[in-house]
Amino acid sequence: MTKTRADKRRAKRRAAHSHRDASPILFTDRHRDHLMAAMVAEQDGDLETALAHLRRTPHRRGSGWERQLAELVTLGERAEPWQWARFAVAAAQRWVAGVPSPLAARIEREIRAGAGDLGAPNDPALPWRLRARQITVSRTVADSLLFDELLLELFLVRVAPELERRAGGGRGWAMAPGRVYELGEVTGVELRVRDRSAGEQRVVRHLGEAVGTAPGSPVYGRLLDVPGAPGTPATIFASAPLVVDEPAARRLEHLIEEDTHDLTEWGGALGAAARSGAEHLPPPPDLDGEPAAGVRLLMDQGLDRVAAELFALVQSLVAMHAIDPGSTPVYAHHAAVALADPAVEAEVGRRLVGPSYAEMWRSFAAAAHGLDRERFLALAAASLRDAADQGGR
């Protein structure tokens, strides 16, 4: 079959938009200098400079670090203390990875041994699950150093006091114990959890912990009490908790109940938890295959592959919300991730506003926080304006 000029133009656009930063991330010495500058700037509370340096590296746009920086920069004075608290812990995790300490090396050795095969570091040919295991091990090592060894206190007092100030004070955060919690129900922005050892019920701010996990799933994490507005949860997980399987949960609970401080035992248990947690990390999107017909159409209309996939996801969430509104917190979480892409946000604002969408966007806003909530409310307002315009015709 002979291709027309239009076919050739569409094929060219698809090729141009099929990947976004799909090549392997290769850091030069200059890129590493920008990363170090970004870390120093964020520790000083200068997030605009930190974001500018980060965006001069091959670091993926839309990564957790970039998204967190961009949100706080956009919100400015509207950012709440819990957002600064969560950011302070994330910044401390980046800082502690470079702390030269024999104790840090020993803790990393024991946790890595407990996690099993990790493969070679920085090997782009590794299967996703091994790379996921490396990610969870790195986070678990950082968590242990910051809290079990109190390095978070050093970070907040001597390295980044400005982050502590903006978070409303971090006294006692480094003493937050690691616990196994059972996830309960989500209502709006509230997540109920139960400490499996103490039996205590807590209400925490839901930041996506229940997304992709079944009610009753055990997780290992730490809770921080932070200042909050009246009537909203003032407790958060310090960072995303590890979803663990039952054997790993029981092993951790045993050490908690025995109140043991044996480094080898704890390292083995945390390594097993990291290995279990890696199984629950979502794989990255597969952008190598041929896109679905709807995604291809969006690419032909000017969106790149990533934005087209994300917009298609939002469309599916809209359809699912009409069938199962009880899963609104999950839909809101995924929609918020998609809307963080400016191209997707603009496309949603053009196509998915109107009288039939207003209530849905309001329900998403009720289950969201910060900039995500503002985006949903803006879409709801645009939908109401559209309804008013239609009514006036």
C-alpha positions in Angstrom: 0.0 0.0 0.0 1.4 3.4 -1.0 1.8 5.9 1.8 0.3 9.3 1.3 2.1 12.5 2.3 -0.2 12.8 5.3 0.8 9.2 6.4 4.4 10.2 6.1 3.9 13.4 8.1 2.1 11.4 10.9 4.9 8.8 10.9 7.5 11.5 11.3 5.6 13.1 14.2 5.2 9.8 15.9 8.9 9.1 15.6 9.7 12.6 17.0 7.3 12.2 19.9 7.6 8.5 20.6 10.1 9.0 23.5 10.8 11.6 26.1 14.4 11.3 27.4 14.4 7.6 26.5 18.2 7.3 26.2 20.1 6.1 29.3 20.9 8.8 31.8 24.6 9.6 31.5 26.0 12.0 34.1 29.1 14.1 33.3 31.2 15.8 35.9 29.4 19.0 35.1 26.0 17.3 35.7 27.3 16.0 39.1 28.4 19.5 40.0 24.8 20.7 39.3 23.4 17.9 41.4 25.6 18.9 44.3 24.7 22.5 43.9 21.0 21.6 43.9 21.5 19.7 47.2 23.3 22.6 48.8 20.7 25.1 47.6 17.7 23.0 48.9 19.5 22.6 52.3 19.6 26.4 52.5 15.9 26.6 51.6 16.7 28.2 48.2 14.4 25.9 46.2 14.3 28.1 43.0 18.1 27.7 42.6 17.9 24.0 43.5 15.3 23.4 40.8 17.3 25.4 38.2 20.4 23.3 38.9 18.4 20.0 38.8 16.9 20.8 35.4 20.5 21.3 34.0 21.1 17.6 34.5 19.8 14.5 32.6 17.6 13.9 35.7 14.2 12.8 34.5 11.6 15.6 34.4 8.7 14.5 36.6 10.8 12.6 39.0 9.9 12.7 42.7 12.7 15.1 43.5 11.9 17.5 40.6 8.1 17.3 41.2 8.5 18.1 45.0 10.8 21.0 44.3 8.5 22.4 41.5 5.4 22.1 43.8 7.0 24.0 46.7 8.4 26.7 44.4 4.9 27.1 42.8 3.0 27.1 46.1 5.5 29.5 47.8 3.9 30.8 51.0 0.9 28.6 50.4 2.9 25.4 51.2 1.9 23.7 54.4 4.3 22.6 57.2 3.7 18.9 56.5 4.9 19.5 52.9 8.1 21.0 54.2 8.5 18.2 56.7 8.2 15.6 54.0 10.6 17.5 51.8 13.1 17.9 54.7 13.2 14.2 55.2 13.7 13.6 51.4 16.5 16.2 51.4 18.1 14.4 54.4 18.0 11.1 52.5 19.9 12.6 49.6 22.4 14.2 52.0 23.0 11.1 54.2 23.9 9.0 51.1 27.2 10.9 51.0 28.1 10.8 54.7 31.5 9.0 55.1 31.1 6.9 58.2 32.2 3.4 59.1 28.9 2.9 60.8 27.0 3.9 57.7 29.1 1.4 55.7 28.4 -1.4 58.2 24.6 -0.7 58.2 24.6 -0.7 54.4 26.6 -4.0 54.3 24.1 -5.7 56.6 21.0 -4.4 54.8 22.4 -5.4 51.4 23.2 -8.9 52.7 19.6 -9.3 54.0 18.2 -8.1 50.6 19.9 -10.8 48.6 21.1 -10.4 45.0 21.2 -6.8 44.0 23.1 -7.0 40.7 25.8 -4.6 39.6 25.2 -0.9 40.5 24.3 1.4 37.6 23.9 -1.4 35.2 21.3 -0.3 32.6 20.8 -3.9 31.5 19.5 -5.0 34.9 15.9 -6.3 35.0 13.5 -3.8 36.5 12.9 -5.8 39.6 16.6 -5.8 40.5 16.8 -2.1 39.9 13.7 -1.7 42.1 15.4 -3.7 44.8 18.5 -1.4 44.6 16.2 1.6 45.0 14.4 0.2 48.1 17.7 -0.9 49.7 19.1 2.6 49.2 16.0 4.2 50.8 16.1 1.7 53.7 19.7 2.4 54.4 19.1 6.1 54.4 16.0 5.6 56.7 18.0 3.6 59.2 20.8 6.1 59.3 18.5 9.1 59.7 16.3 7.7 62.4 17.9 4.7 64.1 21.3 6.5 64.2 19.8 10.0 64.7 21.5 11.6 61.7 18.3 13.4 61.0 18.9 15.5 64.1 22.3 16.4 62.8 20.9 17.3 59.4 18.1 19.5 60.8 20.2 21.3 63.4 23.5 21.8 61.6 23.0 21.3 57.9 19.5 22.5 57.0 18.0 24.5 59.9 15.9 26.5 57.4 14.0 23.4 56.3 13.3 22.6 60.0 12.0 26.1 60.5 9.7 26.0 57.5 8.4 22.6 58.6 7.4 24.1 62.0 10.1 22.4 64.0 11.5 18.9 63.9 12.4 18.3 67.6 11.8 14.6 68.3 11.5 13.6 64.6 14.8 11.6 64.7 13.4 9.6 67.5 10.4 8.4 65.5 10.4 4.6 65.8 10.0 2.3 62.8 6.8 0.3 63.2 4.8 -2.2 61.2 1.4 -0.7 60.5 -1.7 -2.2 58.9 -3.4 0.0 56.3 -7.0 0.8 56.9 -9.7 2.7 55.0 -9.2 6.1 53.2 -11.7 8.9 53.7 -10.9 12.0 51.8 -7.4 13.0 52.9 -7.4 10.7 55.9 -5.9 7.2 56.1 -6.4 5.0 59.1 -3.6 2.8 60.2 -3.1 0.3 63.1 0.2 -0.3 64.9 0.4 -4.1 64.7 2.6 -4.4 67.9 0.8 -1.9 70.1 -2.7 -2.2 68.6 -3.0 1.6 68.5 -5.1 3.2 65.8 -3.9 6.4 64.1 -5.3 8.8 61.5 -2.6 10.1 59.2 -2.7 12.3 56.1 -3.1 10.1 53.0 -0.2 10.8 50.6 -0.7 7.8 48.3 0.2 5.1 50.8 -2.9 3.1 50.1 -2.7 3.3 46.3 -2.0 0.0 44.8 -2.3 -1.9 48.1 -5.1 -3.9 49.6 -6.8 -2.9 52.9 -5.0 -4.7 55.7 -1.6 -4.7 54.0 1.3 -4.4 56.4 3.8 -1.6 55.8 7.0 -0.6 57.6 7.4 3.1 58.2 7.7 6.0 60.7 5.1 8.6 61.7 5.9 12.3 62.2 3.7 14.7 64.1 3.7 18.1 62.3 1.8 21.3 62.7 -1.4 21.3 60.8 -4.6 23.3 60.2 -7.4 22.5 62.6 -9.5 19.6 61.5 -6.9 18.0 59.3 -4.5 15.2 60.1 -1.3 16.5 61.6 0.5 13.2 61.3 2.3 11.9 58.2 4.6 9.1 57.2 8.1 10.5 57.1 8.5 9.0 53.6 6.7 6.4 51.6 6.5 3.3 53.8 7.7 -0.1 52.6 4.8 -2.5 51.7 6.1 -5.8 53.1 4.9 -9.4 53.0 3.8 -11.2 56.1 7.1 -13.1 56.9 9.0 -9.8 56.7 6.4 -8.0 58.8 6.6 -10.7 61.5 10.4 -10.6 61.5 10.4 -6.9 62.1 7.7 -7.1 64.7 9.7 -9.7 66.6 12.7 -7.4 66.8 10.5 -4.4 67.8 8.9 -6.4 70.6 12.3 -7.8 71.8 13.7 -4.3 71.7 16.9 -5.7 70.4 19.6 -3.5 68.9 21.7 -6.1 67.2 23.0 -4.6 64.0 23.2 -7.9 62.1 19.7 -9.0 63.0 18.2 -5.6 62.2 20.2 -5.4 59.0 18.9 -8.8 57.9 15.3 -7.9 58.7 15.4 -4.5 57.0 17.1 -6.1 54.0 14.3 -8.7 53.8 11.7 -5.8 54.1 13.4 -3.9 51.3 13.4 -7.0 49.1 9.7 -7.5 49.8 9.0 -3.8 49.2 10.6 -3.8 45.8 8.0 -6.2 44.6 5.3 -3.6 45.2 7.0 -0.7 43.3 5.2 -0.1 40.0 7.4 -0.7 36.9 8.2 2.2 34.6 5.9 2.7 31.6 6.9 0.7 28.5 7.4 3.2 25.8 9.2 1.0 23.3 6.2 -0.7 21.9 3.7 0.6 19.4 1.2 3.0 21.2 -2.5 2.3 21.4 -4.7 3.8 18.7 -6.0 6.5 21.0 -2.5 7.4 22.2 -1.3 7.5 18.6 -4.1 9.9 17.7 -3.1 12.2 20.5 0.6 12.1 19.3 -0.6 13.0 15.8 -2.3 16.1 17.4 0.9 17.3 19.0 1.4 15.6 22.3 4.6 13.6 22.9 4.5 9.9 23.8 4.6 10.4 27.6 2.0 13.2 27.7 -0.2 11.2 25.3 -0.1 8.2 27.6 -0.8 10.3 30.7 -3.7 12.1 29.1 -5.2 8.7 28.0 -4.8 7.6 31.6 -6.8 10.6 32.8 -9.5 9.8 30.3 -9.7 6.3 31.7 -9.9 7.6 35.3 -12.8 9.9 34.3 -14.6 6.9 32.9 -13.9 4.7 35.9 -15.0 7.4 38.4 -18.4 7.3 36.8 -18.7 3.6 37.5 -16.9 3.4 40.9 -16.8 6.7 42.8 -15.8 4.9 46.0 -12.2 4.6 44.6 -11.9 8.4 44.3 -8.7 8.7 46.4 -6.9 6.3 44.1 -8.2 8.0 40.9 -7.2 11.4 42.4 -3.7 10.2 43.1 -3.1 8.9 39.6 -4.7 12.0 38.0 -2.5 14.3 40.1 0.6 12.6 38.8 -0.6 13.0 35.2 -1.6 16.7 35.7 1.9 17.5 37.0 2.9 17.4 33.3 2.1 20.9 31.9 1.2 19.5 28.5 -1.3 17.1 30.1 -2.7 19.8 32.4 -3.3 22.1 29.3 -4.9 19.3 27.3 -7.2 18.3 30.2 -8.2 21.9 30.6 -9.3 22.0 26.9 -11.0 18.6 26.7 -12.2 17.5 30.1 -14.1 20.5 31.5 -17.8 21.2 31.3 -21.0 20.7 33.3 -20.6 16.9 33.5 -17.1 17.1 35.0 -17.5 19.7 37.8 -18.6 17.3 40.5 -15.9 14.8 39.7 -13.1 17.4 39.9 -14.5 18.6 43.2 -14.4 15.1 44.6 -10.8 14.7 43.4 -9.9 17.9 45.1 -11.4 16.6 48.4 -9.0 13.7 48.3 -5.9 15.7 47.3 -3.4 18.2 48.8 -1.4 21.2 48.0 -0.9 22.0 44.3 -2.8 18.9 43.2 -5.8 20.1 45.1 -5.5 23.6 43.5 -5.3 22.0 40.0 -8.5 20.0 40.6 -10.3 23.0 42.0 -9.3 25.1 38.9 -10.7 22.4 36.6 -13.9 22.3 38.7 -14.2 26.1 38.4 -13.6 26.0 34.7 -16.3 23.3 34.4 -18.7 25.5 36.3 -17.9 28.5 34.1 -18.5 26.4 31.0 -21.9 25.3 32.5 -22.8 29.0 33.1 -21.8 29.9 29.6 -24.0 27.1 28.2 -26.9 28.2 30.4 -26.6 31.8 29.1 -27.0 30.9 25.5 
